[in-house]
């Protein structure tokens, strides 16, 4: 897990995300300090509330996280797909 008090994540998953998408979760955590859009992800019942982040700076991202105690636990991150762009930009 991350040592940062406000964010946690699985380091192996972060490494896989970086290899596949060029984003690691440490970078993603810094995006939360910018202005962003947020919505609850409710497509499936995950047994926990999962949130999605939208536009950060000039790029739209799909950053999936859940609140665990006082920390945001990052689950996944990637640049948004066209379908997500269309939904967020309505």
Buried (B, 14 or more C-beta within 10 A) or exposed (E): EBEBEEBBBBEEBBEEBBEEEEBBBBEBBEBBEEEBEEEEBEEEEEEEEBBBBBBBEEEBBBBBBBEEEEBBBBBBBBEBEEEBBEEBEE
